[in-house]
Amino acid sequence: MVAIIVLSAVFVLLVVAFLWFYFYSRTLAWGQSETRQAFLRVMVVIGPMFGVRYKEPRPEPPTIATPAKDEEPPVRGVVLPPERDP
């Protein structure tokens, strides 16, 4: 009977620790922490022994965007002639 209580307590502690880390790992503090970087370095070294490969995320392609003109939409059915440069 004592073993069941001890194992239940250990199980509850493991679940609570897992949930705490799960929610903490989604914060900005974890994303910029030294612990995360050290863990990632260790996994990059040890992971390939177990078939795990680290893929760096692809960089987002550079784009050039300009703000749109602040114009009213044309009235339906009206065709405007093209503007001429002087």
C-alpha positions, 0 to 999 in steps of 0.5 A: 500500500505504501508503494502505491502512494509513493509511486502515485506521488512521484507520478503526480510530481512528474506530470506537474514538472512536465506541465510547468516546463511545457508552458515555460518553454513557450515563453520568451524567457526560455527562447533566449536563455543560456540553458536552452542554448546549452541544451541545444548544443548538447543535442546537436552533439549527442542527437546524431548517435540516436538518429536525430538531425538538427535542421536550421530553419530556413531564412525568410526570403527578403521582400520589398514592400511599399505602403499602398496609396490612400485612394478612394476605390473608383465608382463601379462602371467608371473607366478612368483614362491613364494619367499622362506625365508632363 
